Amino acid sequence: MKKYVNAKEVLPESLIKEIQKYVKGKHIYIPQTERQNWGSSTGIRDEMEQRNEEITRRYYGGLSIAKLAVIFNLSEERIRGIIYERQSD
């Protein structure tokens, strides 16, 4: 659920009046000027990178793609993709 902020709480009165010339009484969304990379704020990107490193390490350590798919609960196709992506890096 989105939490909306009343413009009076965060914007100067002069700016509110200027905005009202264009969108009086309507809800507007003001996006961030710089977007964060996916997963950077939650840490999921780092977790996936570590997981993919572990998959690659175990594959080159002798585990089969089928076994890795079971261990990491991923499809064999996804395991192959991870291994091939890391080969090209």
N, C-alpha and C positions, 0 to 999 in steps of 0.2 A: 504494500500500500504506500502510495506516494504521500509525502508530507509537504504541503504547500506553505509558503511563508508570505505573510502580508507585506506588500511592497513598502508600506509605511515603517515597517520594522527595520528595513535594510537599505533603503534608498533615500537620498535627499529629496525634499519636497519639489525642488525645481526639476529634477529628473522625472519624478512621477508625473508632473504636469505635462512635460514634453511627451512622455510615453502615452498618456491619456489622449493626446491629439490623434493618435493612430489606432489605439485599441481600448478605448474607454469601456470599462465594465466586463472585459473578456479575460479569460485566463490565457497567459502566455508562458512559454517555456524559454528560458534563456540558457543555452548550452554553455558548457565550459569552453574556454578558448583553446585549451590544450587537453587532448584526451590521453588518458593513461593507456599503456599497453595492456592488452588482455591479460588478466590474471596477476598483474603486478601488485595490486593492492591486497589481494587475498593470499598470495603466496602459491597459488595453484600452479602457476607457470613453472616455478622452481621445483615443485613436487613432481610435475610431469617430466621435467628435464632429468631429474634424478632417477625417476622410474625408467625412463628410456635408456639412460646410461647403464642401469642395472640389467635391463633386458639385453642390451648389446653385449655387455660383459659376460653374462651367463651364456649367451649364444656362442660367443667365441671361446668360452670355457667348455663347450661340448654339449650343452642342452639343446634338444630339438625345438623346432618352432612349435610343434604340437604341445610339448611339455610346457613351454613358456606361455602359451595361450591359456593353459589350465591354471598355471601359477598366478598369472596376472589378470585372469578373467577377461581376456581380450580375444578377438577372433585371430585365427592364424594369419589372415590377410593383413590385419592391423600390425601384428608382430613383424611380418615381412616388411611392411611399409616403414616401420620404425628402424629396422636394421638397415634397410636400403637407404633411407634418408641420412642416417649417420655415416654410412660409407662414403657418401658424396660430400660430406662436410670437410 
